[in-house]
Structures are given as structure tokens and as C-alpha cells.
Amino acid sequence: MKTMKWKDNRLILIDQRRLPDDLNCFICNTYEDVIFAIKEMVVRGAPAIGVAAAFGMVLGDIAGENLNVVAKKLKSSRPTAINLFWAVDRILKSDNPPLDEAIAMYKEDIDTNLAIGRYGAEIIEKNDTILTHCNAGALACVDYGTALGVIRTAHHQDKNINVICDETRPLGQGARLSVWEMQQEDIPVKLIPDVAAGYLMQTLKINKVIIGADRVCTDGIVNKIGSLMVALSAKRFHVPFYVAAPLSTFDLKNSIYDTEIEERAPEEVMFYGGCRIAPIGTEVINPAFDIVPADLITGIITEKGIIHFDKFSEFFLNMK
Ligand code: MRU
């Protein structure tokens, strides 16, 4: 399943706001439509945001806009996932026409996820129960997924795995998107409320945690709110905690503590499934991302292999 398609000079996105009940498309005719789609989370997940923004640059180019201006506007749509900045800058710096570069990025994203899946599946044992948070699946990328890509590969290798999805309040990406993706392929999956993750680790019902990332720095990662609580529980109960992320999600220049954490609308917390669950006028704090320090993370599964934080520089030196 592809989350986006470029056709007749338009970007066609799966509208993730309506899943799992309606599988509809959202069509971007202009780069402003792409900005809207990123802000409103029609398209979401770090790699998918990056590739959609690259096509936003293409739409700006077709309309004859100044690409530096378009780049600035696209970059201001959602601040946390570094893939957005990486993708827009790559189009700006490329010698290729924007469309060729965007199409190359689209294809690379799929190959990258397949490679992450292969490396990640090596750490999965037969009969493992794997907990995941938010949606780092095909829907968060062009296809296949990072954390769910690892799970898919292990499933295809007949490892008889079971998946536990945190619901991922407030927007329910785990419940709405990850559970749906697993069900599409008959991968055994159970949904839990976010607050049950600690209990399940304490009672030995989880063998591994695998999540995605919006940013990987030398001192940790940034990912969907709730990731820190999962990481802390995993450390306490000795459950290996892995992050699956492509190298396009790495920010080697900044600390996790320098990342701008997106604060989203209070309505996302005040309402659940269209129903208001708190008194009118309630003050809300709604940070969309968590900062997870390196000492809580067992390893980062990338398309070039698994990186451990104590061997970070060694890994990048050997890669060159
Ligand atoms: O707010 P979202 O749904 O865009 O947040 C997505 C996540 O936090 C994902 O886990 C992350 O982007 C990695 S996706 C491969």
C-alpha cells in the first residue's frame, strides 16, 4: 500500500484522518495544499512528511514560484520531524530537476524501509511479542514502514510474532493506523491503552519494544508523545527497546534537547472520537513528541545496520 502517488502533476495522498473506517484520497494541486495536508495530518510520520514536502517543492516549481520561499513555508508546517527539513533542502541543493529528485526520494524510501526490515528482523526471535507505539508503518512512509517494516519482515520469515499496539493518545495513531495495517496482512495484533504498557512489561508479556523516530541525535531520539514512558518501563523491566529509523531522520548536529517540540491544539485532548471528554474551558497541555535519552535505547535499526549509541562515531566513520 502506497501512502502517496504522483500523477498528472498532482500529489495524491491517503487521507489518514479518516482511517480506519474510510479509505479516501486527498489531492494536492498546489504546494499550499501540501502544507495543509502536513499541518492537519492528512499525511504524517517523519519519512512520509519528508517525501510529501519534496513533492510540495515540485508543485511550487511547476507553478513558477520562488523555491526558497516555498521551502521556508513548507518547513514551517510541522517543526519536529527532521525529514521535512532534510527533504526540502535536498530538493533545493540538487542539480536534478525537482521532480526527478522527488521521485528518487520516493523510491529510496521504499528500499530503505525494506533494508531496515531485514536488519531489524535479525534481532527478532521466534514467538516474540513486540510492543510498538504510534504508527511507524507503511502509512508513516511511502510504503512498508520502519518499526512495522521490521515486524512485517519477521512475520514473513514465519517467526510467529505477536504485536501489541499502544493506542497512542490523543490522536490514536496506534489504534487507528497500526492495528489496521497489521490486520490488512493478518499479522496477529492486540490493542492496549497506553497506560497498560508498563503492566504488560512487568508481567513478562512483552519481549521487545520497537518504535520509530522523528529525529535521532547523538544523545537520544525524539518520537511521539508516550515514547518516554514506554522507554522508562522497558528499562525498569529489562525489555530491549529498539528504534527503527532511516539515516534521513538523523540530526547529528543538535542535541535532542534542542529539538522544537510541536504543541498541538487543545481540542485533540479535549475530544476523543468526536466526543468532548473534559469540561468546557479546561486548560490543556498537548506536546506531540517525547524526548528519549540514549541510555534508555538498546539500538537504532537503520538501513545500514544497527547502531548502538556508545559506538555512534565509529559507525559513521566505518560507513564512509
Ligand atoms: O504526529 P505523527 O503521527 O506524525 O507522529 C509520528 C511518529 O511519531 C512516528 O513514530 C515517527 O514519525 C516515525 S514514523 C516512521
py3Dmol code that shows the C-alpha trace and the ligand (Angstrom):
import py3Dmol

protein = """\
ATOM      1  CA  MET A   1       0.000   0.000   0.000  1.00  0.00           C
ATOM      2  CA  LYS A   2       1.479   3.343  -1.032  1.00  0.00           C
ATOM      3  CA  THR A   3       0.568   6.351   1.096  1.00  0.00           C
ATOM      4  CA  MET A   4       1.107   8.736  -1.799  1.00  0.00           C
ATOM      5  CA  LYS A   5       1.255   8.817  -5.577  1.00  0.00           C
ATOM      6  CA  TRP A   6       2.403  11.426  -8.088  1.00  0.00           C
ATOM      7  CA  LYS A   7       0.022  11.536 -11.050  1.00  0.00           C
ATOM      8  CA  ASP A   8      -0.783  14.188 -13.690  1.00  0.00           C
ATOM      9  CA  ASN A   9       1.151  16.880 -11.832  1.00  0.00           C
ATOM     10  CA  ARG A  10      -0.741  16.268  -8.592  1.00  0.00           C
ATOM     11  CA  LEU A  11       0.197  14.618  -5.317  1.00  0.00           C
ATOM     12  CA  ILE A  12      -2.433  12.107  -4.226  1.00  0.00           C
ATOM     13  CA  LEU A  13      -2.331  11.228  -0.525  1.00  0.00           C
ATOM     14  CA  ILE A  14      -4.227   8.651   1.514  1.00  0.00           C
ATOM     15  CA  ASP A  15      -6.244  10.811   3.905  1.00  0.00           C
ATOM     16  CA  GLN A  16      -5.099   9.377   7.241  1.00  0.00           C
ATOM     17  CA  ARG A  17      -7.593  11.438   9.227  1.00  0.00           C
ATOM     18  CA  ARG A  18     -10.406   9.161   8.091  1.00  0.00           C
ATOM     19  CA  LEU A  19      -8.774   5.776   8.653  1.00  0.00           C
ATOM     20  CA  PRO A  20      -9.600   3.041   9.535  1.00  0.00           C
ATOM     21  CA  ASP A  21     -13.237   3.490   8.506  1.00  0.00           C
ATOM     22  CA  ASP A  22     -12.828   5.387   5.234  1.00  0.00           C
ATOM     23  CA  LEU A  23     -10.018   4.908   2.752  1.00  0.00           C
ATOM     24  CA  ASN A  24     -10.185   8.223   0.913  1.00  0.00           C
ATOM     25  CA  CYS A  25      -7.682  10.289  -1.024  1.00  0.00           C
ATOM     26  CA  PHE A  26      -6.682  13.909  -0.575  1.00  0.00           C
ATOM     27  CA  ILE A  27      -5.417  15.629  -3.700  1.00  0.00           C
ATOM     28  CA  CYS A  28      -2.728  18.319  -3.568  1.00  0.00           C
ATOM     29  CA  ASN A  29      -2.798  20.597  -6.606  1.00  0.00           C
ATOM     30  CA  THR A  30      -0.582  23.256  -5.027  1.00  0.00           C
ATOM     31  CA  TYR A  31       2.233  23.412  -2.507  1.00  0.00           C
ATOM     32  CA  GLU A  32      -0.214  25.170  -0.158  1.00  0.00           C
ATOM     33  CA  ASP A  33      -2.346  22.002  -0.263  1.00  0.00           C
ATOM     34  CA  VAL A  34       0.718  20.024   0.832  1.00  0.00           C
ATOM     35  CA  ILE A  35       1.304  22.429   3.738  1.00  0.00           C
ATOM     36  CA  PHE A  36      -2.334  21.977   4.775  1.00  0.00           C
ATOM     37  CA  ALA A  37      -2.013  18.191   4.499  1.00  0.00           C
ATOM     38  CA  ILE A  38       1.077  18.117   6.728  1.00  0.00           C
ATOM     39  CA  LYS A  39      -0.374  20.508   9.327  1.00  0.00           C
ATOM     40  CA  GLU A  40      -3.702  18.696   9.541  1.00  0.00           C
ATOM     41  CA  MET A  41      -2.036  15.268   9.494  1.00  0.00           C
ATOM     42  CA  VAL A  42      -3.670  14.068   6.296  1.00  0.00           C
ATOM     43  CA  VAL A  43      -0.119  12.813   5.803  1.00  0.00           C
ATOM     44  CA  ARG A  44       2.001  12.123   8.871  1.00  0.00           C
ATOM     45  CA  GLY A  45       5.006  10.182  10.109  1.00  0.00           C
ATOM     46  CA  ALA A  46       8.506  11.527   9.568  1.00  0.00           C
ATOM     47  CA  PRO A  47       9.507   9.851   6.260  1.00  0.00           C
ATOM     48  CA  ALA A  48       6.073  10.429   4.678  1.00  0.00           C
ATOM     49  CA  ILE A  49       6.127  14.102   5.675  1.00  0.00           C
ATOM     50  CA  GLY A  50       9.590  14.394   4.076  1.00  0.00           C
ATOM     51  CA  VAL A  51       8.634  12.867   0.729  1.00  0.00           C
ATOM     52  CA  ALA A  52       5.306  14.773   0.613  1.00  0.00           C
ATOM     53  CA  ALA A  53       7.222  18.022   1.218  1.00  0.00           C
ATOM     54  CA  ALA A  54       9.595  17.135  -1.637  1.00  0.00           C
ATOM     55  CA  PHE A  55       6.562  16.905  -3.941  1.00  0.00           C
ATOM     56  CA  GLY A  56       5.349  20.192  -2.424  1.00  0.00           C
ATOM     57  CA  MET A  57       8.562  21.713  -3.778  1.00  0.00           C
ATOM     58  CA  VAL A  58       7.778  20.164  -7.175  1.00  0.00           C
ATOM     59  CA  LEU A  59       4.297  21.763  -7.142  1.00  0.00           C
ATOM     60  CA  GLY A  60       5.898  25.113  -6.270  1.00  0.00           C
ATOM     61  CA  ASP A  61       8.333  24.675  -9.139  1.00  0.00           C
ATOM     62  CA  ILE A  62       5.544  23.855 -11.625  1.00  0.00           C
ATOM     63  CA  ALA A  63       3.681  26.995 -10.508  1.00  0.00           C
ATOM     64  CA  GLY A  64       6.828  29.053 -11.170  1.00  0.00           C
ATOM     65  CA  GLU A  65       7.214  30.096  -7.502  1.00  0.00           C
ATOM     66  CA  ASN A  66      10.483  31.119  -5.870  1.00  0.00           C
ATOM     67  CA  LEU A  67      11.634  27.799  -4.394  1.00  0.00           C
ATOM     68  CA  ASN A  68      13.413  29.426  -1.440  1.00  0.00           C
ATOM     69  CA  VAL A  69      10.097  30.958  -0.384  1.00  0.00           C
ATOM     70  CA  VAL A  70       8.234  27.672  -0.892  1.00  0.00           C
ATOM     71  CA  ALA A  71      10.917  25.854   1.110  1.00  0.00           C
ATOM     72  CA  LYS A  72      10.557  28.255   4.022  1.00  0.00           C
ATOM     73  CA  LYS A  73       6.773  27.889   4.081  1.00  0.00           C
ATOM     74  CA  LEU A  74       6.906  24.089   3.866  1.00  0.00           C
ATOM     75  CA  LYS A  75       9.463  23.965   6.689  1.00  0.00           C
ATOM     76  CA  SER A  76       7.158  25.927   8.964  1.00  0.00           C
ATOM     77  CA  SER A  77       4.323  23.370   8.654  1.00  0.00           C
ATOM     78  CA  ARG A  78       5.403  20.981  11.486  1.00  0.00           C
ATOM     79  CA  PRO A  79       8.641  21.550  13.387  1.00  0.00           C
ATOM     80  CA  THR A  80       9.725  18.219  14.853  1.00  0.00           C
ATOM     81  CA  ALA A  81      10.382  15.606  12.150  1.00  0.00           C
ATOM     82  CA  ILE A  82      13.784  16.366  10.674  1.00  0.00           C
ATOM     83  CA  ASN A  83      12.877  14.532   7.441  1.00  0.00           C
ATOM     84  CA  LEU A  84      10.850  17.598   6.447  1.00  0.00           C
ATOM     85  CA  PHE A  85      13.935  19.828   6.540  1.00  0.00           C
ATOM     86  CA  TRP A  86      16.160  17.152   5.035  1.00  0.00           C
ATOM     87  CA  ALA A  87      13.806  16.629   2.074  1.00  0.00           C
ATOM     88  CA  VAL A  88      13.191  20.292   1.266  1.00  0.00           C
ATOM     89  CA  ASP A  89      16.933  21.093   1.474  1.00  0.00           C
ATOM     90  CA  ARG A  90      17.757  18.115  -0.711  1.00  0.00           C
ATOM     91  CA  ILE A  91      15.471  19.455  -3.464  1.00  0.00           C
ATOM     92  CA  LEU A  92      16.981  22.941  -3.106  1.00  0.00           C
ATOM     93  CA  LYS A  93      20.568  21.667  -3.312  1.00  0.00           C
ATOM     94  CA  SER A  94      20.063  19.080  -6.054  1.00  0.00           C
ATOM     95  CA  ASP A  95      21.382  19.551  -9.591  1.00  0.00           C
ATOM     96  CA  ASN A  96      18.465  17.450 -10.835  1.00  0.00           C
ATOM     97  CA  PRO A  97      15.061  18.904 -11.708  1.00  0.00           C
ATOM     98  CA  PRO A  98      12.853  18.879  -8.546  1.00  0.00           C
ATOM     99  CA  LEU A  99      10.521  16.203  -9.947  1.00  0.00           C
ATOM    100  CA  ASP A 100      13.382  13.777 -10.700  1.00  0.00           C
ATOM    101  CA  GLU A 101      14.811  14.293  -7.227  1.00  0.00           C
ATOM    102  CA  ALA A 102      11.421  13.837  -5.526  1.00  0.00           C
ATOM    103  CA  ILE A 103      10.796  10.625  -7.454  1.00  0.00           C
ATOM    104  CA  ALA A 104      14.262   9.366  -6.463  1.00  0.00           C
ATOM    105  CA  MET A 105      13.433  10.091  -2.812  1.00  0.00           C
ATOM    106  CA  TYR A 106      10.103   8.277  -3.156  1.00  0.00           C
ATOM    107  CA  LYS A 107      11.821   5.139  -4.468  1.00  0.00           C
ATOM    108  CA  GLU A 108      14.683   5.342  -1.962  1.00  0.00           C
ATOM    109  CA  ASP A 109      12.219   5.485   0.917  1.00  0.00           C
ATOM    110  CA  ILE A 110      10.791   2.096  -0.044  1.00  0.00           C
ATOM    111  CA  ASP A 111      14.227   0.462  -0.476  1.00  0.00           C
ATOM    112  CA  THR A 112      15.393   1.976   2.808  1.00  0.00           C
ATOM    113  CA  ASN A 113      12.463   0.523   4.709  1.00  0.00           C
ATOM    114  CA  LEU A 114      12.990  -2.907   3.184  1.00  0.00           C
ATOM    115  CA  ALA A 115      16.626  -2.776   4.349  1.00  0.00           C
ATOM    116  CA  ILE A 116      15.577  -1.625   7.852  1.00  0.00           C
ATOM    117  CA  GLY A 117      13.177  -4.568   7.892  1.00  0.00           C
ATOM    118  CA  ARG A 118      15.957  -7.027   7.013  1.00  0.00           C
ATOM    119  CA  TYR A 119      18.394  -5.746   9.655  1.00  0.00           C
ATOM    120  CA  GLY A 120      15.672  -5.423  12.264  1.00  0.00           C
ATOM    121  CA  ALA A 121      14.301  -8.923  11.751  1.00  0.00           C
ATOM    122  CA  GLU A 122      17.703 -10.315  12.847  1.00  0.00           C
ATOM    123  CA  ILE A 123      17.004  -9.282  16.440  1.00  0.00           C
ATOM    124  CA  ILE A 124      13.508 -10.804  16.494  1.00  0.00           C
ATOM    125  CA  GLU A 125      13.247 -14.276  17.953  1.00  0.00           C
ATOM    126  CA  LYS A 126      10.611 -16.890  17.263  1.00  0.00           C
ATOM    127  CA  ASN A 127       7.373 -16.285  19.234  1.00  0.00           C
ATOM    128  CA  ASP A 128       8.381 -12.761  20.305  1.00  0.00           C
ATOM    129  CA  THR A 129       5.653 -10.387  21.432  1.00  0.00           C
ATOM    130  CA  ILE A 130       6.598  -6.908  20.244  1.00  0.00           C
ATOM    131  CA  LEU A 131       5.152  -3.669  21.561  1.00  0.00           C
ATOM    132  CA  THR A 132       5.016  -0.654  19.260  1.00  0.00           C
ATOM    133  CA  HIS A 133       3.872   2.912  19.799  1.00  0.00           C
ATOM    134  CA  CYS A 134       2.157   5.354  17.413  1.00  0.00           C
ATOM    135  CA  ASN A 135       2.364   4.364  13.744  1.00  0.00           C
ATOM    136  CA  ALA A 136       5.773   3.816  12.198  1.00  0.00           C
ATOM    137  CA  GLY A 137       4.261   1.744   9.433  1.00  0.00           C
ATOM    138  CA  ALA A 138       3.657   1.976   5.696  1.00  0.00           C
ATOM    139  CA  LEU A 139       1.332   4.907   6.424  1.00  0.00           C
ATOM    140  CA  ALA A 140       4.180   6.862   8.027  1.00  0.00           C
ATOM    141  CA  CYS A 141       6.428   6.316   4.988  1.00  0.00           C
ATOM    142  CA  VAL A 142       5.914   5.817   1.265  1.00  0.00           C
ATOM    143  CA  ASP A 143       5.423   2.097   1.915  1.00  0.00           C
ATOM    144  CA  TYR A 144       6.353  -0.836   4.207  1.00  0.00           C
ATOM    145  CA  GLY A 145       7.307   1.171   7.302  1.00  0.00           C
ATOM    146  CA  THR A 146      10.225   1.374   9.722  1.00  0.00           C
ATOM    147  CA  ALA A 147       9.178  -0.236  13.036  1.00  0.00           C
ATOM    148  CA  LEU A 148       6.259  -2.024  11.355  1.00  0.00           C
ATOM    149  CA  GLY A 149       8.627  -2.856   8.466  1.00  0.00           C
ATOM    150  CA  VAL A 150      10.739  -4.861  10.929  1.00  0.00           C
ATOM    151  CA  ILE A 151       7.589  -6.542  12.211  1.00  0.00           C
ATOM    152  CA  ARG A 152       6.417  -7.296   8.639  1.00  0.00           C
ATOM    153  CA  THR A 153       9.739  -8.882   7.711  1.00  0.00           C
ATOM    154  CA  ALA A 154       9.819 -11.018  10.873  1.00  0.00           C
ATOM    155  CA  HIS A 155       6.241 -12.113  10.154  1.00  0.00           C
ATOM    156  CA  HIS A 156       7.152 -13.045   6.556  1.00  0.00           C
ATOM    157  CA  GLN A 157      10.057 -15.076   7.968  1.00  0.00           C
ATOM    158  CA  ASP A 158       7.473 -17.147   9.898  1.00  0.00           C
ATOM    159  CA  LYS A 159       8.759 -16.079  13.298  1.00  0.00           C
ATOM    160  CA  ASN A 160       5.270 -16.419  14.730  1.00  0.00           C
ATOM    161  CA  ILE A 161       5.328 -12.972  16.303  1.00  0.00           C
ATOM    162  CA  ASN A 162       2.553 -11.147  18.121  1.00  0.00           C
ATOM    163  CA  VAL A 163       2.161  -7.391  18.048  1.00  0.00           C
ATOM    164  CA  ILE A 164       0.863  -5.134  20.805  1.00  0.00           C
ATOM    165  CA  CYS A 165      -0.126  -1.610  19.719  1.00  0.00           C
ATOM    166  CA  ASP A 166      -0.376   1.238  22.183  1.00  0.00           C
ATOM    167  CA  GLU A 167      -3.498   3.231  21.308  1.00  0.00           C
ATOM    168  CA  THR A 168      -1.348   6.436  21.269  1.00  0.00           C
ATOM    169  CA  ARG A 169      -3.469   9.208  22.715  1.00  0.00           C
ATOM    170  CA  PRO A 170      -4.566  11.794  21.799  1.00  0.00           C
ATOM    171  CA  LEU A 171      -4.962  11.080  18.065  1.00  0.00           C
ATOM    172  CA  GLY A 172      -4.902   7.293  18.229  1.00  0.00           C
ATOM    173  CA  GLN A 173      -2.345   6.524  15.519  1.00  0.00           C
ATOM    174  CA  GLY A 174      -1.679   3.157  17.182  1.00  0.00           C
ATOM    175  CA  ALA A 175      -5.343   2.192  17.431  1.00  0.00           C
ATOM    176  CA  ARG A 176      -6.474   3.649  14.120  1.00  0.00           C
ATOM    177  CA  LEU A 177      -3.472   3.083  11.873  1.00  0.00           C
ATOM    178  CA  SER A 178      -1.058   0.450  13.230  1.00  0.00           C
ATOM    179  CA  VAL A 179      -3.781  -2.025  14.197  1.00  0.00           C
ATOM    180  CA  TRP A 180      -5.401  -1.520  10.775  1.00  0.00           C
ATOM    181  CA  GLU A 181      -2.103  -2.091   8.947  1.00  0.00           C
ATOM    182  CA  MET A 182      -1.430  -5.303  10.875  1.00  0.00           C
ATOM    183  CA  GLN A 183      -4.954  -6.575  10.245  1.00  0.00           C
ATOM    184  CA  GLN A 184      -4.591  -5.967   6.494  1.00  0.00           C
ATOM    185  CA  GLU A 185      -1.831  -8.594   6.466  1.00  0.00           C
ATOM    186  CA  ASP A 186      -3.184 -10.961   9.117  1.00  0.00           C
ATOM    187  CA  ILE A 187      -0.334 -10.191  11.494  1.00  0.00           C
ATOM    188  CA  PRO A 188      -1.578 -11.118  14.999  1.00  0.00           C
ATOM    189  CA  VAL A 189      -2.224  -7.845  16.829  1.00  0.00           C
ATOM    190  CA  LYS A 190      -3.787  -6.654  20.072  1.00  0.00           C
ATOM    191  CA  LEU A 191      -4.611  -3.097  21.107  1.00  0.00           C
ATOM    192  CA  ILE A 192      -3.866  -1.771  24.605  1.00  0.00           C
ATOM    193  CA  PRO A 193      -4.496   1.542  26.307  1.00  0.00           C
ATOM    194  CA  ASP A 194      -1.199   3.478  26.541  1.00  0.00           C
ATOM    195  CA  VAL A 195      -1.262   3.156  30.322  1.00  0.00           C
ATOM    196  CA  ALA A 196      -1.154  -0.685  30.153  1.00  0.00           C
ATOM    197  CA  ALA A 197       2.330  -0.875  28.595  1.00  0.00           C
ATOM    198  CA  GLY A 198       4.144  -0.881  31.967  1.00  0.00           C
ATOM    199  CA  TYR A 199       1.900  -3.610  33.387  1.00  0.00           C
ATOM    200  CA  LEU A 200       2.468  -5.852  30.366  1.00  0.00           C
ATOM    201  CA  MET A 201       6.241  -5.445  30.633  1.00  0.00           C
ATOM    202  CA  GLN A 202       6.157  -6.105  34.375  1.00  0.00           C
ATOM    203  CA  THR A 203       4.184  -9.324  33.843  1.00  0.00           C
ATOM    204  CA  LEU A 204       6.654 -10.512  31.192  1.00  0.00           C
ATOM    205  CA  LYS A 205       4.194 -10.325  28.320  1.00  0.00           C
ATOM    206  CA  ILE A 206       6.452  -8.197  26.082  1.00  0.00           C
ATOM    207  CA  ASN A 207       9.806  -9.392  24.674  1.00  0.00           C
ATOM    208  CA  LYS A 208      10.776  -6.292  22.718  1.00  0.00           C
ATOM    209  CA  VAL A 209       9.756  -2.733  22.018  1.00  0.00           C
ATOM    210  CA  ILE A 210      10.260  -1.306  18.519  1.00  0.00           C
ATOM    211  CA  ILE A 211       9.201   2.245  17.725  1.00  0.00           C
ATOM    212  CA  GLY A 212      10.017   4.833  15.038  1.00  0.00           C
ATOM    213  CA  ALA A 213      11.598   8.275  15.418  1.00  0.00           C
ATOM    214  CA  ASP A 214      11.088  11.813  14.219  1.00  0.00           C
ATOM    215  CA  ARG A 215      14.694  12.686  14.990  1.00  0.00           C
ATOM    216  CA  VAL A 216      17.754  10.719  16.056  1.00  0.00           C
ATOM    217  CA  CYS A 217      20.544  12.748  17.695  1.00  0.00           C
ATOM    218  CA  THR A 218      23.820  11.605  19.248  1.00  0.00           C
ATOM    219  CA  ASP A 219      22.216  11.761  22.705  1.00  0.00           C
ATOM    220  CA  GLY A 220      18.857  10.083  22.037  1.00  0.00           C
ATOM    221  CA  ILE A 221      15.711  10.292  19.962  1.00  0.00           C
ATOM    222  CA  VAL A 222      12.538  12.332  19.637  1.00  0.00           C
ATOM    223  CA  ASN A 223       9.309  10.449  18.913  1.00  0.00           C
ATOM    224  CA  LYS A 224       5.566  10.549  19.510  1.00  0.00           C
ATOM    225  CA  ILE A 225       4.427  11.553  22.989  1.00  0.00           C
ATOM    226  CA  GLY A 226       4.246   8.470  25.199  1.00  0.00           C
ATOM    227  CA  SER A 227       7.542   7.053  23.910  1.00  0.00           C
ATOM    228  CA  LEU A 228       9.431   8.180  27.031  1.00  0.00           C
ATOM    229  CA  MET A 229       7.063   6.351  29.407  1.00  0.00           C
ATOM    230  CA  VAL A 230       7.405   3.204  27.296  1.00  0.00           C
ATOM    231  CA  ALA A 231      11.214   3.518  27.302  1.00  0.00           C
ATOM    232  CA  LEU A 232      11.323   4.015  31.086  1.00  0.00           C
ATOM    233  CA  SER A 233       9.147   0.955  31.687  1.00  0.00           C
ATOM    234  CA  ALA A 234      11.251  -1.077  29.277  1.00  0.00           C
ATOM    235  CA  LYS A 235      14.456  -0.122  31.120  1.00  0.00           C
ATOM    236  CA  ARG A 236      12.928  -0.967  34.516  1.00  0.00           C
ATOM    237  CA  PHE A 237      11.731  -4.390  33.362  1.00  0.00           C
ATOM    238  CA  HIS A 238      14.768  -5.209  31.153  1.00  0.00           C
ATOM    239  CA  VAL A 239      12.845  -5.282  27.867  1.00  0.00           C
ATOM    240  CA  PRO A 240      15.089  -4.411  24.867  1.00  0.00           C
ATOM    241  CA  PHE A 241      13.957  -1.049  23.444  1.00  0.00           C
ATOM    242  CA  TYR A 242      14.774  -0.538  19.743  1.00  0.00           C
ATOM    243  CA  VAL A 243      14.170   2.416  17.456  1.00  0.00           C
ATOM    244  CA  ALA A 244      13.832   1.842  13.691  1.00  0.00           C
ATOM    245  CA  ALA A 245      14.717   4.916  11.630  1.00  0.00           C
ATOM    246  CA  PRO A 246      16.330   5.764   8.294  1.00  0.00           C
ATOM    247  CA  LEU A 247      19.513   7.860   8.156  1.00  0.00           C
ATOM    248  CA  SER A 248      17.370  10.731   6.777  1.00  0.00           C
ATOM    249  CA  THR A 249      15.947  11.008  10.328  1.00  0.00           C
ATOM    250  CA  PHE A 250      19.404  11.602  11.867  1.00  0.00           C
ATOM    251  CA  ASP A 251      20.357  15.035  13.179  1.00  0.00           C
ATOM    252  CA  LEU A 252      23.998  14.728  14.178  1.00  0.00           C
ATOM    253  CA  LYS A 253      24.462  18.468  14.722  1.00  0.00           C
ATOM    254  CA  ASN A 254      21.984  19.066  17.525  1.00  0.00           C
ATOM    255  CA  SER A 255      21.006  17.610  20.869  1.00  0.00           C
ATOM    256  CA  ILE A 256      17.582  16.038  21.464  1.00  0.00           C
ATOM    257  CA  TYR A 257      17.043  18.900  23.923  1.00  0.00           C
ATOM    258  CA  ASP A 258      17.426  21.469  21.088  1.00  0.00           C
ATOM    259  CA  THR A 259      14.527  19.970  19.106  1.00  0.00           C
ATOM    260  CA  GLU A 260      11.423  22.115  18.819  1.00  0.00           C
ATOM    261  CA  ILE A 261       8.619  20.036  20.279  1.00  0.00           C
ATOM    262  CA  GLU A 262       5.345  20.676  18.479  1.00  0.00           C
ATOM    263  CA  GLU A 263       2.482  21.755  20.727  1.00  0.00           C
ATOM    264  CA  ARG A 264      -0.856  20.905  19.146  1.00  0.00           C
ATOM    265  CA  ALA A 265      -4.418  22.139  19.576  1.00  0.00           C
ATOM    266  CA  PRO A 266      -6.190  21.568  22.949  1.00  0.00           C
ATOM    267  CA  GLU A 267      -9.175  20.060  21.110  1.00  0.00           C
ATOM    268  CA  GLU A 268      -7.095  16.962  20.363  1.00  0.00           C
ATOM    269  CA  VAL A 269      -7.061  16.193  24.102  1.00  0.00           C
ATOM    270  CA  MET A 270     -10.464  17.644  24.978  1.00  0.00           C
ATOM    271  CA  PHE A 271     -12.234  15.419  22.444  1.00  0.00           C
ATOM    272  CA  TYR A 272     -11.959  11.720  21.763  1.00  0.00           C
ATOM    273  CA  GLY A 273     -13.635  10.149  18.734  1.00  0.00           C
ATOM    274  CA  GLY A 274     -15.647  13.343  18.221  1.00  0.00           C
ATOM    275  CA  CYS A 275     -16.923  13.441  21.853  1.00  0.00           C
ATOM    276  CA  ARG A 276     -15.832  16.038  24.390  1.00  0.00           C
ATOM    277  CA  ILE A 277     -14.379  14.269  27.432  1.00  0.00           C
ATOM    278  CA  ALA A 278     -13.376  17.240  29.645  1.00  0.00           C
ATOM    279  CA  PRO A 279     -15.328  20.269  30.898  1.00  0.00           C
ATOM    280  CA  ILE A 280     -15.589  23.226  28.510  1.00  0.00           C
ATOM    281  CA  GLY A 281     -12.828  25.739  29.237  1.00  0.00           C
ATOM    282  CA  THR A 282     -10.311  23.159  30.570  1.00  0.00           C
ATOM    283  CA  GLU A 283      -6.687  24.267  30.175  1.00  0.00           C
ATOM    284  CA  VAL A 284      -4.745  21.688  28.176  1.00  0.00           C
ATOM    285  CA  ILE A 285      -1.061  20.911  27.629  1.00  0.00           C
ATOM    286  CA  ASN A 286      -0.635  18.944  24.396  1.00  0.00           C
ATOM    287  CA  PRO A 287       3.014  18.308  23.433  1.00  0.00           C
ATOM    288  CA  ALA A 288       3.074  16.000  20.405  1.00  0.00           C
ATOM    289  CA  PHE A 289       6.536  14.490  20.946  1.00  0.00           C
ATOM    290  CA  ASP A 290       8.721  12.989  23.656  1.00  0.00           C
ATOM    291  CA  ILE A 291      12.474  13.230  24.181  1.00  0.00           C
ATOM    292  CA  VAL A 292      14.027   9.820  24.914  1.00  0.00           C
ATOM    293  CA  PRO A 293      17.640   9.877  26.175  1.00  0.00           C
ATOM    294  CA  ALA A 294      20.192   7.426  24.737  1.00  0.00           C
ATOM    295  CA  ASP A 295      20.661   5.419  27.952  1.00  0.00           C
ATOM    296  CA  LEU A 296      17.105   4.059  27.575  1.00  0.00           C
ATOM    297  CA  ILE A 297      17.667   2.840  23.998  1.00  0.00           C
ATOM    298  CA  THR A 298      19.139  -0.559  23.131  1.00  0.00           C
ATOM    299  CA  GLY A 299      19.880   0.278  19.492  1.00  0.00           C
ATOM    300  CA  ILE A 300      18.804   2.115  16.343  1.00  0.00           C
ATOM    301  CA  ILE A 301      17.873  -0.074  13.384  1.00  0.00           C
ATOM    302  CA  THR A 302      18.862   1.730  10.170  1.00  0.00           C
ATOM    303  CA  GLU A 303      19.162   0.757   6.510  1.00  0.00           C
ATOM    304  CA  LYS A 304      22.923   0.342   7.049  1.00  0.00           C
ATOM    305  CA  GLY A 305      22.734  -1.819  10.157  1.00  0.00           C
ATOM    306  CA  ILE A 306      22.052  -1.487  13.872  1.00  0.00           C
ATOM    307  CA  ILE A 307      23.747   1.400  15.694  1.00  0.00           C
ATOM    308  CA  HIS A 308      24.455   1.485  19.430  1.00  0.00           C
ATOM    309  CA  PHE A 309      24.830   4.931  20.973  1.00  0.00           C
ATOM    310  CA  ASP A 310      28.226   4.141  22.526  1.00  0.00           C
ATOM    311  CA  LYS A 311      29.553   3.298  19.041  1.00  0.00           C
ATOM    312  CA  PHE A 312      27.918   6.164  17.143  1.00  0.00           C
ATOM    313  CA  SER A 313      31.010   7.883  15.736  1.00  0.00           C
ATOM    314  CA  GLU A 314      32.654   4.525  14.950  1.00  0.00           C
ATOM    315  CA  PHE A 315      29.580   3.520  12.908  1.00  0.00           C
ATOM    316  CA  PHE A 316      29.613   6.695  10.814  1.00  0.00           C
ATOM    317  CA  LEU A 317      33.406   6.566  10.321  1.00  0.00           C
ATOM    318  CA  ASN A 318      33.168   2.978   9.050  1.00  0.00           C
ATOM    319  CA  MET A 319      30.293   3.885   6.718  1.00  0.00           C
ATOM    320  CA  LYS A 320      32.352   6.443   4.758  1.00  0.00           C
TER     321      LYS A 320
END
"""
ligand_1 = """\
15
MRU
O 2.409 13.020 14.884
P 2.783 11.906 13.924
O 1.703 10.904 13.730
O 3.364 12.445 12.637
O 3.969 11.180 14.680
C 4.586 10.096 14.056
C 5.582 9.418 14.894
O 5.919 9.833 15.989
C 6.258 8.243 14.270
O 6.544 7.268 15.212
C 7.580 8.753 13.652
O 7.322 9.812 12.769
C 8.296 7.704 12.930
S 7.396 7.210 11.513
C 8.259 6.070 10.614
"""
view = py3Dmol.view(width=600, height=400)
view.addModel(protein, "pdb")
view.setStyle({"model": 0}, {"cartoon": {"style": "trace"}})
view.addModel(ligand_1, "xyz")
view.setStyle({"model": 1}, {"stick": {}})
view.zoomTo()
view.show()
